[in-house]
Structure formats: C-alpha cells, structure tokens
Amino acid sequence: GDASRAQEILDSLRAHPRILAAQIVLADGRVLARHGDAAAWPLARERNDGVQLAPGRNAAELVHALNDGARLQLVLDLGGLQHEARRTLLAFVAGVVAVLGVVMVGLLLALQRAIVRPIAALAGAVDEVRGGADYARRVPAEGSDELARLGRGINALLTVVQLRDEQ
C-alpha cells in the first residue's frame, strides 16, 4: 500500500526501453503507481495472470497478482523483439551458409583428391606410353575403387602389349 515505494519501483523500469507502460492496481481498483502511458492500457480485474498479446498494438501485456489482491500490469513493446529475432535469424542463416561453404570446399578437395588426381595420373601415364612406346611404364593403381580397377586393367593391358612387343 506504499504509493511512493511502488512509484520508485515502477520508475526503475525507465531503464528498460521495451517496457511501454506499467501500473500497480489495488484490489479496490485504485491505481497505486503508474509508469509510462499506463492509462491507455486499462486493467481488467477478471483477467487471469499471464501474458496476452495486445491486438493491433504490437505489444504484449503481462498481468501478475500481488499481495492483498493487488495486480501488476506491464506492457512490453514487441517491435524490438521482432527486430532482434530478424537479426538473430540473419546471423543464423549467415552461419549456416558459412558452414555449408566450408563443407562444400572440403568436399571439393576430397573429390579432387579421390577422383581428379588419379584420373590425371592415369591420363599422364597413358600419354607417356603412347608417346614413347614405353610399355614397361605402369600407372598408379592403389585402392579398391573403380579408378584402381581401371589402373590395374591398364597395367595388365600394358603387360600384354609389352610381352607381344618383346616377342
């Protein structure tokens, strides 16, 4: 019931720019203390405690029961929260794009190491054999994938051609 202490408490809310209004209403309906434009937000006595969106005002209203039937009403601006949510979403999307970029570069490097380099080595060896008729030349054929099978097949072919050439 101390109006000056209640006003001090509500005045401390000035540091929170998202709080548009606040008031403490006693059980008999008298306003004990107000902050901001609380008169524009009438408090319905029969409202339950909780948070409710204020239709058409981009705000949320919090009502909380206090001692002796008094009620605290806070009105919060949701515009700032929407702005923060957008910023957070953009930061999240930027992070996901960055992670996907790193993953893509990693996949490209792995693809180059696993496919492009062995194919380039096969092509280089075949060019050397064709250009110099050096059938003793062999291509790298490590592993158990299709490229290794192809390398072993080329090596077998070179072995057959070398034997025929020697005969």
LUMNU-351755 format. One record per residue (C-alpha): residue in one letter; chain; z, y, x. Coordinates in pm, whole numbers. Example, Ala and Ser with C-alpha at 12.3 -4.5 7.8 and 13.67 -1.06 7.14 Angstrom:
@kekol: A&tormi: A&pz: 780&py: -450&px: 1230 .
@kekol: S&tormi: A&pz: 714&py: -106&px: 1367 .
// end
This chain:
@kekol: G&tormi: A&pz: 0&py: 0&px: 0 .
@kekol: D&tormi: A&pz: -1&py: 238&px: 302 .
@kekol: A&tormi: A&pz: -308&py: 457&px: 242 .
@kekol: S&tormi: A&pz: -302&py: 628&px: 582 .
@kekol: R&tormi: A&pz: -280&py: 297&px: 773 .
@kekol: A&tormi: A&pz: -555&py: 147&px: 556 .
@kekol: Q&tormi: A&pz: -775&py: 450&px: 626 .
@kekol: E&tormi: A&pz: -709&py: 416&px: 1001 .
@kekol: I&tormi: A&pz: -822&py: 55&px: 987 .
@kekol: L&tormi: A&pz: -1140&py: 139&px: 796 .
@kekol: D&tormi: A&pz: -1212&py: 438&px: 1023 .
@kekol: S&tormi: A&pz: -1220&py: 195&px: 1318 .
@kekol: L&tormi: A&pz: -1533&py: 47&px: 1157 .
@kekol: R&tormi: A&pz: -1731&py: 357&px: 1261 .
@kekol: A&tormi: A&pz: -1790&py: 180&px: 1594 .
@kekol: H&tormi: A&pz: -1997&py: -83&px: 1409 .
@kekol: P&tormi: A&pz: -2325&py: 80&px: 1304 .
@kekol: R&tormi: A&pz: -2421&py: -217&px: 1083 .
@kekol: I&tormi: A&pz: -2127&py: -156&px: 850 .
@kekol: L&tormi: A&pz: -2262&py: 87&px: 591 .
@kekol: A&tormi: A&pz: -1950&py: 109&px: 377 .
@kekol: A&tormi: A&pz: -1604&py: -37&px: 333 .
@kekol: Q&tormi: A&pz: -1321&py: 7&px: 88 .
@kekol: I&tormi: A&pz: -986&py: -143&px: 3 .
@kekol: V&tormi: A&pz: -923&py: -156&px: -370 .
@kekol: L&tormi: A&pz: -578&py: -230&px: -509 .
@kekol: A&tormi: A&pz: -517&py: -480&px: -789 .
@kekol: D&tormi: A&pz: -497&py: -199&px: -1047 .
@kekol: G&tormi: A&pz: -847&py: -71&px: -946 .
@kekol: R&tormi: A&pz: -735&py: 231&px: -742 .
@kekol: V&tormi: A&pz: -915&py: 284&px: -411 .
@kekol: L&tormi: A&pz: -663&py: 281&px: -125 .
@kekol: A&tormi: A&pz: -910&py: 371&px: 154 .
@kekol: R&tormi: A&pz: -1285&py: 422&px: 200 .
@kekol: H&tormi: A&pz: -1534&py: 429&px: 483 .
@kekol: G&tormi: A&pz: -1895&py: 539&px: 463 .
@kekol: D&tormi: A&pz: -2069&py: 554&px: 126 .
@kekol: A&tormi: A&pz: -1836&py: 303&px: -40 .
@kekol: A&tormi: A&pz: -1853&py: 480&px: -377 .
@kekol: A&tormi: A&pz: -2220&py: 375&px: -402 .
@kekol: W&tormi: A&pz: -2103&py: 12&px: -392 .
@kekol: P&tormi: A&pz: -1875&py: -46&px: -689 .
@kekol: L&tormi: A&pz: -1643&py: -343&px: -655 .
@kekol: A&tormi: A&pz: -1646&py: -584&px: -945 .
@kekol: R&tormi: A&pz: -1289&py: -715&px: -984 .
@kekol: E&tormi: A&pz: -1401&py: -1051&px: -1114 .
@kekol: R&tormi: A&pz: -1619&py: -1122&px: -809 .
@kekol: N&tormi: A&pz: -1515&py: -1418&px: -601 .
@kekol: D&tormi: A&pz: -1454&py: -1389&px: -230 .
@kekol: G&tormi: A&pz: -1761&py: -1435&px: -17 .
@kekol: V&tormi: A&pz: -2087&py: -1279&px: 88 .
@kekol: Q&tormi: A&pz: -2357&py: -1174&px: -154 .
@kekol: L&tormi: A&pz: -2693&py: -1014&px: -88 .
@kekol: A&tormi: A&pz: -2738&py: -673&px: -245 .
@kekol: P&tormi: A&pz: -3071&py: -688&px: -430 .
@kekol: G&tormi: A&pz: -3320&py: -420&px: -329 .
@kekol: R&tormi: A&pz: -3091&py: -263&px: -68 .
@kekol: N&tormi: A&pz: -3147&py: -477&px: 245 .
@kekol: A&tormi: A&pz: -2772&py: -523&px: 271 .
@kekol: A&tormi: A&pz: -2506&py: -789&px: 228 .
@kekol: E&tormi: A&pz: -2173&py: -735&px: 58 .
@kekol: L&tormi: A&pz: -1857&py: -915&px: 170 .
@kekol: V&tormi: A&pz: -1558&py: -929&px: -64 .
@kekol: H&tormi: A&pz: -1227&py: -1070&px: 59 .
@kekol: A&tormi: A&pz: -892&py: -1092&px: -120 .
@kekol: L&tormi: A&pz: -593&py: -926&px: 48 .
@kekol: N&tormi: A&pz: -221&py: -933&px: -27 .
@kekol: D&tormi: A&pz: -90&py: -838&px: -373 .
@kekol: G&tormi: A&pz: -430&py: -868&px: -541 .
@kekol: A&tormi: A&pz: -599&py: -602&px: -330 .
@kekol: R&tormi: A&pz: -961&py: -661&px: -224 .
@kekol: L&tormi: A&pz: -1158&py: -563&px: 85 .
@kekol: Q&tormi: A&pz: -1525&py: -485&px: 40 .
@kekol: L&tormi: A&pz: -1762&py: -448&px: 337 .
@kekol: V&tormi: A&pz: -2131&py: -362&px: 307 .
@kekol: L&tormi: A&pz: -2341&py: -471&px: 603 .
@kekol: D&tormi: A&pz: -2691&py: -349&px: 691 .
@kekol: L&tormi: A&pz: -2931&py: -643&px: 727 .
@kekol: G&tormi: A&pz: -3217&py: -435&px: 871 .
@kekol: G&tormi: A&pz: -3070&py: -454&px: 1220 .
@kekol: L&tormi: A&pz: -3018&py: -826&px: 1184 .
@kekol: Q&tormi: A&pz: -3382&py: -869&px: 1087 .
@kekol: H&tormi: A&pz: -3485&py: -671&px: 1395 .
@kekol: E&tormi: A&pz: -3260&py: -884&px: 1616 .
@kekol: A&tormi: A&pz: -3393&py: -1202&px: 1455 .
@kekol: R&tormi: A&pz: -3751&py: -1091&px: 1528 .
@kekol: R&tormi: A&pz: -3663&py: -1009&px: 1889 .
@kekol: T&tormi: A&pz: -3490&py: -1345&px: 1929 .
@kekol: L&tormi: A&pz: -3785&py: -1525&px: 1774 .
@kekol: L&tormi: A&pz: -4029&py: -1345&px: 2004 .
@kekol: A&tormi: A&pz: -3815&py: -1430&px: 2306 .
@kekol: F&tormi: A&pz: -3803&py: -1794&px: 2194 .
@kekol: V&tormi: A&pz: -4181&py: -1804&px: 2145 .
@kekol: A&tormi: A&pz: -4235&py: -1643&px: 2487 .
@kekol: G&tormi: A&pz: -4004&py: -1904&px: 2641 .
@kekol: V&tormi: A&pz: -4187&py: -2189&px: 2469 .
@kekol: V&tormi: A&pz: -4524&py: -2050&px: 2585 .
@kekol: A&tormi: A&pz: -4393&py: -2020&px: 2942 .
@kekol: V&tormi: A&pz: -4257&py: -2377&px: 2937 .
@kekol: L&tormi: A&pz: -4583&py: -2507&px: 2792 .
@kekol: G&tormi: A&pz: -4775&py: -2318&px: 3062 .
@kekol: V&tormi: A&pz: -4566&py: -2479&px: 3335 .
@kekol: V&tormi: A&pz: -4608&py: -2821&px: 3175 .
@kekol: M&tormi: A&pz: -4984&py: -2765&px: 3149 .
@kekol: V&tormi: A&pz: -5011&py: -2666&px: 3515 .
@kekol: G&tormi: A&pz: -4808&py: -2974&px: 3609 .
@kekol: L&tormi: A&pz: -5033&py: -3196&px: 3400 .
@kekol: L&tormi: A&pz: -5344&py: -3042&px: 3556 .
@kekol: L&tormi: A&pz: -5207&py: -3102&px: 3906 .
@kekol: A&tormi: A&pz: -5119&py: -3461&px: 3817 .
@kekol: L&tormi: A&pz: -5463&py: -3511&px: 3664 .
@kekol: Q&tormi: A&pz: -5628&py: -3372&px: 3975 .
@kekol: R&tormi: A&pz: -5420&py: -3596&px: 4200 .
@kekol: A&tormi: A&pz: -5473&py: -3907&px: 3988 .
@kekol: I&tormi: A&pz: -5840&py: -3871&px: 3893 .
@kekol: V&tormi: A&pz: -6031&py: -3591&px: 4065 .
@kekol: R&tormi: A&pz: -5927&py: -3668&px: 4425 .
@kekol: P&tormi: A&pz: -6006&py: -4042&px: 4407 .
@kekol: I&tormi: A&pz: -6343&py: -3974&px: 4242 .
@kekol: A&tormi: A&pz: -6423&py: -3714&px: 4512 .
@kekol: A&tormi: A&pz: -6326&py: -3968&px: 4783 .
@kekol: L&tormi: A&pz: -6550&py: -4234&px: 4619 .
@kekol: A&tormi: A&pz: -6840&py: -3990&px: 4595 .
@kekol: G&tormi: A&pz: -6794&py: -3880&px: 4957 .
@kekol: A&tormi: A&pz: -6787&py: -4238&px: 5084 .
@kekol: V&tormi: A&pz: -7097&py: -4333&px: 4882 .
@kekol: D&tormi: A&pz: -7279&py: -4025&px: 5019 .
@kekol: E&tormi: A&pz: -7186&py: -4125&px: 5377 .
@kekol: V&tormi: A&pz: -7305&py: -4484&px: 5325 .
@kekol: R&tormi: A&pz: -7630&py: -4368&px: 5167 .
@kekol: G&tormi: A&pz: -7698&py: -4102&px: 5432 .
@kekol: G&tormi: A&pz: -7613&py: -4307&px: 5740 .
@kekol: A&tormi: A&pz: -7675&py: -4662&px: 5615 .
@kekol: D&tormi: A&pz: -7326&py: -4743&px: 5739 .
@kekol: Y&tormi: A&pz: -7241&py: -5041&px: 5521 .
@kekol: A&tormi: A&pz: -6920&py: -5106&px: 5717 .
@kekol: R&tormi: A&pz: -6773&py: -4790&px: 5558 .
@kekol: R&tormi: A&pz: -6516&py: -4859&px: 5285 .
@kekol: V&tormi: A&pz: -6384&py: -4640&px: 5007 .
@kekol: P&tormi: A&pz: -6012&py: -4598&px: 4934 .
@kekol: A&tormi: A&pz: -5906&py: -4842&px: 4662 .
@kekol: E&tormi: A&pz: -5528&py: -4830&px: 4626 .
@kekol: G&tormi: A&pz: -5355&py: -4893&px: 4296 .
@kekol: S&tormi: A&pz: -5434&py: -5089&px: 3984 .
@kekol: D&tormi: A&pz: -5613&py: -4835&px: 3766 .
@kekol: E&tormi: A&pz: -5983&py: -4817&px: 3681 .
@kekol: L&tormi: A&pz: -6062&py: -4599&px: 3981 .
@kekol: A&tormi: A&pz: -5906&py: -4851&px: 4217 .
@kekol: R&tormi: A&pz: -6109&py: -5126&px: 4046 .
@kekol: L&tormi: A&pz: -6423&py: -4916&px: 4091 .
@kekol: G&tormi: A&pz: -6336&py: -4864&px: 4461 .
@kekol: R&tormi: A&pz: -6283&py: -5237&px: 4512 .
@kekol: G&tormi: A&pz: -6614&py: -5304&px: 4335 .
@kekol: I&tormi: A&pz: -6798&py: -5057&px: 4561 .
@kekol: N&tormi: A&pz: -6631&py: -5212&px: 4866 .
@kekol: A&tormi: A&pz: -6741&py: -5560&px: 4754 .
@kekol: L&tormi: A&pz: -7094&py: -5433&px: 4700 .
@kekol: L&tormi: A&pz: -7094&py: -5274&px: 5046 .
@kekol: T&tormi: A&pz: -6972&py: -5601&px: 5196 .
@kekol: V&tormi: A&pz: -7261&py: -5792&px: 5033 .
@kekol: V&tormi: A&pz: -7515&py: -5530&px: 5144 .
@kekol: Q&tormi: A&pz: -7371&py: -5531&px: 5499 .
@kekol: L&tormi: A&pz: -7397&py: -5911&px: 5519 .
@kekol: R&tormi: A&pz: -7759&py: -5903&px: 5398 .
@kekol: D&tormi: A&pz: -7841&py: -5622&px: 5638 .
@kekol: E&tormi: A&pz: -7692&py: -5822&px: 5930 .
@kekol: Q&tormi: A&pz: -7889&py: -6134&px: 5830 .
// end
